[in-house]
């Protein structure tokens, strides 16, 4: 490959990259993603859930509510939606999170490292879309080791729209 043709290839790649939207949330595919995510949107009250105790942290965590919204937020080269997790233990607290839906599940991100070794939540719809069943996902990169088999699962029911 000659230096001149290599320059042509680099220019072509720059032009192709420049044609896409700077904001990943403005991409045309987001219309399809938003439509596919609608089943998860709303407020979900936790009806059954494990209280998770981590000996290294000394706190017991109990999730009370999951809120999933359609307001979009760019996260690097991805686009996610805004949400919130409401805890009743160790204290009443609300954690702002982001989420993304796949055809068969929703993944919720945004746990601060000081809250615990959590990578997020994975959840699926059940009961014809009236229930959200999920589990905490642990992140081993944060230095706190969780015994194999430790889970914190929950079932949440959809709250009526206000």
Secondary structure, DSSP 8 states (H G I E B T S, - for coil): --HHHHHHHHHHHHHHHHHS-SSGGGSTHHHHHHHHHGGG-EEEEEEEE--EE-TTT--EEEEEEEEEEEEEEEETTEEEEEEEEEEEESS-EEEEEEEEEETTEEEEE---GGG-SEEEEEEEEEGGGTEEEEEEEE-GGGS----TT---EEEEEE----
